[in-house]
Amino acid sequence: MELLDSEGETMAEFKVGDKVRNAVFGVGTVVYGPYTSASHTDVYLAEYAGGTHRAVMGKHLTLIPKVDPTDPRREVVAKALFNDVRATDAIDWEELSGPGKDRHRHSADAILAALDAMETPEEPLAAGDKIRILAEGHQGAKVYVGDVLTVKSVHGTWFRTNAPRMGTPGCVWSFEMQSEGTGWERTTGDTETIDGVSYDLNARYKDNAGDVWARQADGLWMVDQWEDGSPATDNISYRDMSLERVVTTYGPLTRV
């Protein structure tokens, strides 16, 4: 997401510990920010030579990329930059002085850092993928927050999933692709994190009453053992629930 300052300009984003360069103060390290001052937004406090601290707007800072001297791409890019600008009768890379090579290596570092920072495009949704519901009753379906569904088929701007709460074989739900992040999200289905706690979806968990919960074949959860240790073969009420609902209603949960 692109962030804009009060003047509508793109805001640079830095983290504490980043090395930055400013045209006036030189090279420094970000120690705080971003924050809003009395007259500006997007302000960073950085420590410069001699331990002096200066507050500078992000648009006046340039990130100094972290260098990995072992990255095999670094020398390849540096040589390519050198060959691109040298005259045909100029010296070869091997004959170039150390400082001359370093100039091209610094440029290579900046290029590699920019490429590494690019977001990897999301793989297209496909049959067999898992999604987790983020909104109860999303698009009219009988689903609850935390439900994990399996994608059955994909059709351009929408897709179909199984409908485990319906109890009818062959029943499916249809959702729109554009509701990703608001109505549903992708998940591997192996673990689920709720309020900062990660749960193994293949494990069994004891609730605050001593009953033990396990995942059903359709991805929802049920009590499969009562507090006294007997199998919950007569369980008709404590089943078909999302893990989030189990945690919220019967937690905290303890792995068995």
C-alpha positions as CSV (number, residue, x, y, z in Angstrom):
1,M,0.0,0.0,0.0
2,E,1.4,3.4,-0.9
3,L,1.4,6.0,1.9
4,L,1.0,9.7,1.2
5,D,2.0,12.7,3.3
6,S,-0.1,15.8,3.9
7,E,1.0,17.2,0.6
8,G,0.0,14.1,-1.3
9,E,3.6,12.9,-1.9
10,T,4.6,9.3,-1.5
11,M,6.1,8.7,2.0
12,A,9.3,6.8,2.3
13,E,9.2,4.0,4.8
14,F,12.2,3.2,7.1
15,K,12.6,1.0,10.2
16,V,14.6,1.5,13.3
17,G,18.1,0.3,12.6
18,D,18.1,1.2,8.9
19,K,21.2,2.9,7.5
20,V,20.2,6.1,5.7
21,R,21.9,8.9,3.8
22,N,20.9,12.6,3.9
23,A,22.4,15.3,1.6
24,V,23.2,17.6,4.6
25,F,24.1,15.3,7.5
26,G,25.6,12.3,5.6
27,V,25.2,8.7,6.7
28,G,23.2,7.9,9.9
29,T,21.1,5.2,11.6
30,V,17.3,5.5,12.2
31,V,16.6,5.4,15.9
32,Y,13.0,6.5,16.0
33,G,10.0,7.1,13.7
34,P,8.1,7.8,11.7
35,Y,6.3,10.4,13.8
36,T,4.5,13.7,13.3
37,S,6.1,16.9,14.4
38,A,4.5,20.3,14.9
39,S,4.9,21.2,11.2
40,H,5.6,17.9,9.3
41,T,4.5,14.3,9.0
42,D,6.7,11.3,8.2
43,V,9.6,12.5,10.3
44,Y,12.5,10.2,11.4
45,L,15.1,10.7,14.1
46,A,18.5,9.4,13.0
47,E,21.9,9.3,14.7
48,Y,24.8,10.7,12.7
49,A,28.6,10.9,13.1
50,G,29.7,12.0,16.5
51,G,26.5,10.8,18.1
52,T,24.5,13.8,17.0
53,H,20.7,13.3,16.4
54,R,18.8,15.0,13.6
55,A,15.1,14.9,12.7
56,V,14.6,14.7,9.0
57,M,11.5,14.0,6.8
58,G,11.5,10.6,5.1
59,K,11.5,12.1,1.6
60,H,15.0,13.6,2.4
61,L,16.5,10.3,3.3
62,T,17.8,7.5,1.1
63,L,18.0,3.9,2.3
64,I,21.5,2.4,2.3
65,P,20.9,-1.2,1.3
66,K,22.3,-4.0,3.6
67,V,25.2,-5.6,1.8
68,D,25.6,-9.3,1.5
69,P,29.1,-9.7,0.1
70,T,28.5,-13.5,-0.5
71,D,25.5,-12.9,-2.8
72,P,26.7,-14.3,-6.1
73,R,24.4,-11.8,-8.0
74,R,26.4,-8.8,-6.7
75,E,29.5,-9.3,-8.8
76,V,27.5,-10.3,-11.8
77,V,25.4,-7.1,-11.7
78,A,28.5,-5.0,-10.9
79,K,30.3,-6.3,-14.0
80,A,27.2,-5.8,-16.2
81,L,27.0,-2.1,-15.0
82,F,30.7,-1.6,-15.7
83,N,30.5,-3.2,-19.2
84,D,27.4,-1.1,-20.0
85,V,29.2,2.2,-19.5
86,R,32.8,1.5,-20.5
87,A,34.2,2.5,-23.9
88,T,35.1,-0.3,-26.2
89,D,38.8,0.4,-25.9
90,A,38.7,0.8,-22.1
91,I,40.3,-1.6,-19.6
92,D,38.6,-4.8,-18.6
93,W,36.9,-5.5,-15.2
94,E,39.9,-7.5,-14.0
95,E,42.1,-4.4,-14.6
96,L,39.8,-2.0,-12.8
97,S,41.1,-0.6,-9.5
98,G,39.6,-1.6,-6.2
99,P,37.7,1.7,-5.7
100,G,36.4,1.6,-9.2
101,K,35.0,-1.9,-8.7
102,D,33.5,-0.8,-5.4
103,R,31.5,2.0,-7.1
104,H,29.8,-0.5,-9.3
105,R,29.3,-2.9,-6.4
106,H,27.5,-0.2,-4.5
107,S,25.2,0.4,-7.5
108,A,24.6,-3.3,-7.7
109,D,23.7,-3.4,-4.0
110,A,21.0,-0.8,-4.6
111,I,19.6,-2.6,-7.6
112,L,19.5,-5.9,-5.8
113,A,17.9,-4.4,-2.7
114,A,15.2,-2.8,-4.8
115,L,14.5,-6.1,-6.6
116,D,14.4,-8.0,-3.3
117,A,11.9,-5.5,-1.8
118,M,9.4,-6.2,-4.6
119,E,6.4,-8.1,-3.5
120,T,6.1,-11.6,-4.9
121,P,2.8,-11.9,-6.8
122,E,0.3,-14.1,-5.2
123,E,-0.2,-17.5,-6.9
124,P,-3.6,-17.9,-8.5
125,L,-6.2,-19.6,-6.4
126,A,-6.6,-23.3,-7.4
127,A,-8.8,-26.3,-6.7
128,G,-7.6,-27.9,-3.5
129,D,-6.4,-24.7,-1.8
130,K,-7.7,-23.8,1.6
131,I,-9.4,-20.5,2.6
132,R,-10.4,-19.2,6.1
133,I,-13.6,-17.2,6.5
134,L,-13.1,-13.6,7.9
135,A,-16.8,-12.5,8.0
136,E,-19.8,-14.4,9.4
137,G,-22.4,-15.0,6.7
138,H,-20.0,-13.9,4.0
139,Q,-21.9,-13.3,0.8
140,G,-25.0,-15.1,2.1
141,A,-23.2,-18.4,2.9
142,K,-23.8,-20.3,6.2
143,V,-20.2,-19.7,7.4
144,Y,-18.6,-18.3,10.6
145,V,-15.4,-16.5,11.2
146,G,-12.5,-19.1,11.3
147,D,-14.2,-21.7,9.2
148,V,-11.7,-23.4,6.9
149,L,-13.1,-24.4,3.5
150,T,-11.6,-26.2,0.5
151,V,-11.7,-24.7,-3.0
152,K,-13.6,-27.0,-5.4
153,S,-13.3,-25.0,-8.6
154,V,-12.2,-21.6,-9.9
155,H,-14.1,-19.5,-12.5
156,G,-12.3,-16.3,-13.2
157,T,-13.6,-13.6,-10.8
158,W,-15.3,-16.2,-8.5
159,F,-14.8,-19.7,-7.1
160,R,-16.7,-22.5,-5.4
161,T,-15.9,-24.2,-2.1
162,N,-17.4,-27.1,-0.1
163,A,-20.2,-26.3,2.4
164,P,-19.6,-28.4,5.5
165,R,-22.2,-26.7,7.6
166,M,-25.1,-27.6,5.2
167,G,-24.8,-31.3,5.8
168,T,-25.9,-32.0,2.2
169,P,-23.5,-33.9,-0.1
170,G,-22.5,-31.9,-3.1
171,C,-23.6,-28.6,-1.6
172,V,-21.2,-25.7,-2.4
173,W,-20.7,-22.0,-1.7
174,S,-19.6,-19.4,-4.2
175,F,-17.4,-16.4,-3.3
176,E,-15.9,-13.5,-5.2
177,M,-12.1,-13.2,-5.7
178,Q,-12.2,-9.5,-4.9
179,S,-13.4,-10.2,-1.3
180,E,-10.0,-11.7,-0.4
181,G,-8.7,-10.0,2.7
182,T,-12.1,-8.9,3.8
183,G,-14.4,-11.9,3.5
184,W,-11.8,-14.7,3.3
185,E,-8.0,-15.3,3.3
186,R,-5.7,-18.1,2.1
187,T,-4.4,-20.6,4.6
188,T,-2.3,-23.8,4.4
189,G,-4.7,-25.6,6.7
190,D,-1.9,-27.1,8.8
191,T,-1.9,-24.4,11.5
192,E,-4.2,-21.6,12.6
193,T,-3.2,-18.6,14.7
194,I,-5.9,-17.1,17.0
195,D,-5.0,-14.1,19.2
196,G,-1.3,-14.8,18.8
197,V,-1.6,-18.5,19.6
198,S,-0.8,-21.1,16.9
199,Y,-2.8,-24.3,17.0
200,D,-1.9,-27.5,15.2
201,L,-4.9,-28.5,13.2
202,N,-4.0,-32.2,13.4
203,A,-3.8,-32.2,17.3
204,R,-6.5,-32.6,19.9
205,Y,-7.2,-29.9,22.6
206,K,-8.7,-30.0,26.1
207,D,-11.1,-27.1,26.9
208,N,-11.8,-25.3,30.2
209,A,-14.3,-28.0,31.2
210,G,-11.9,-30.9,30.5
211,D,-13.7,-32.0,27.3
212,V,-11.3,-32.9,24.4
213,W,-11.8,-31.4,20.9
214,A,-10.6,-32.7,17.6
215,R,-10.9,-31.6,14.0
216,Q,-13.6,-33.3,11.9
217,A,-13.0,-34.6,8.3
218,D,-14.6,-31.4,6.9
219,G,-12.3,-29.1,8.8
220,L,-14.7,-28.0,11.6
221,W,-14.2,-29.1,15.2
222,M,-16.2,-31.4,17.6
223,V,-15.8,-32.8,21.1
224,D,-14.6,-36.4,20.7
225,Q,-14.0,-37.2,24.4
226,W,-15.8,-36.1,27.5
227,E,-14.2,-34.9,30.7
228,D,-14.4,-38.3,32.3
229,G,-12.4,-39.9,29.5
230,S,-15.3,-41.6,27.8
231,P,-15.7,-41.3,23.9
232,A,-18.2,-38.6,22.9
233,T,-20.2,-41.0,20.7
234,D,-23.4,-39.3,21.9
235,N,-22.3,-35.8,21.1
236,I,-24.9,-34.0,19.0
237,S,-24.4,-30.4,20.3
238,Y,-20.7,-29.8,20.5
239,R,-19.7,-30.2,16.9
240,D,-19.5,-28.4,13.5
241,M,-17.7,-25.4,15.1
242,S,-14.7,-23.3,13.8
243,L,-11.6,-23.5,15.9
244,E,-11.9,-19.7,16.6
245,R,-15.4,-20.3,18.0
246,V,-14.1,-23.2,20.2
247,V,-11.3,-21.0,21.5
248,T,-13.6,-18.0,22.2
249,T,-16.4,-20.0,23.9
250,Y,-14.6,-22.9,25.6
251,G,-11.0,-21.7,25.9
252,P,-8.3,-21.6,26.9
253,L,-7.3,-24.8,25.1
254,T,-4.6,-27.1,26.2
255,R,-3.0,-29.5,23.7
256,V,-3.5,-33.2,24.7
